[in-house]
Amino acid sequence: MKRPDPVVAEPDEADIDRIKAILRRVGGPMVTWGAVDVLNVWVVEQRAALDREMSERLSRASWALVVATIGLVVCTAGLIWATLI
């Protein structure tokens, strides 16, 4: 599993241009968007990406617990069967 870089990420020029284009489409040519608005959109995107990653990790951990539980059930059934014979 890849560990995230401990340094806080920064938006690059491509991100800034893309977000400015989105804001321009939303507000039209007569609305002026500032750096704070661009940063707010970028932060929301980063948070959504981290939420997706966290959800995938929780899903994998849940499936690992399901497999472990099935293994324990099989072992328990084997022990019960072995003591009855």
C-alpha positions in Angstrom: 0.0 0.0 0.0 1.4 3.4 -1.0 1.8 5.8 1.8 0.7 9.4 1.1 3.4 12.1 0.9 3.5 13.8 4.3 3.9 17.2 2.6 0.6 19.1 2.0 -0.2 19.0 -1.7 -0.5 22.2 -3.7 -2.6 22.8 -6.8 -0.5 23.0 -10.0 -1.2 25.3 -12.9 -3.3 22.7 -14.7 -5.6 22.4 -11.7 -5.9 26.2 -11.4 -6.7 26.6 -15.1 -9.2 23.8 -15.0 -10.9 25.2 -11.9 -11.0 28.8 -13.4 -12.7 27.4 -16.5 -15.3 25.6 -14.3 -15.9 28.8 -12.3 -16.2 30.8 -15.6 -18.8 28.4 -16.9 -20.7 28.6 -13.7 -20.7 32.3 -13.2 -20.4 33.6 -16.7 -18.0 36.2 -18.0 -19.3 39.0 -15.8 -18.4 37.3 -12.5 -15.0 37.7 -11.0 -13.6 34.7 -9.0 -10.7 35.2 -6.7 -7.9 33.0 -5.5 -10.0 32.0 -2.4 -12.8 30.6 -4.6 -10.3 28.6 -6.7 -8.7 27.2 -3.6 -12.1 26.3 -2.1 -13.0 24.3 -5.2 -9.6 22.6 -5.1 -9.9 21.7 -1.4 -13.4 20.2 -2.0 -12.0 18.1 -4.9 -9.1 16.9 -2.7 -11.5 16.0 0.1 -13.7 14.1 -2.3 -10.7 12.2 -3.6 -9.6 11.3 0.0 -13.2 10.3 0.9 -13.2 7.9 -2.1 -9.8 6.5 -1.1 -10.9 6.0 2.5 -14.1 4.3 1.3 -12.1 1.9 -0.8 -9.8 1.1 2.2 -12.8 0.4 4.4 -14.4 -1.8 1.8 -11.2 -3.9 1.5 -10.9 -4.1 5.3 -14.5 -5.2 5.6 -14.1 -7.9 3.0 -11.0 -9.1 4.8 -13.1 -9.4 8.0 -15.7 -11.3 6.1 -13.1 -13.8 4.8 -11.6 -14.1 8.3 -15.1 -14.8 9.8 -15.8 -17.5 7.2 -12.4 -19.0 8.1 -13.3 -19.0 11.8 -16.7 -20.6 11.1 -15.1 -23.3 9.1 -12.5 -24.0 11.8 -15.1 -24.0 14.5 -17.2 -26.4 12.5 -14.2 -28.6 12.0 -13.4 -28.6 15.7 -17.0 -29.5 16.6 -17.0 -32.3 14.0 -13.7 -33.6 15.3 -14.9 -33.7 18.9 -18.1 -35.6 17.9 -16.2 -38.4 16.1 
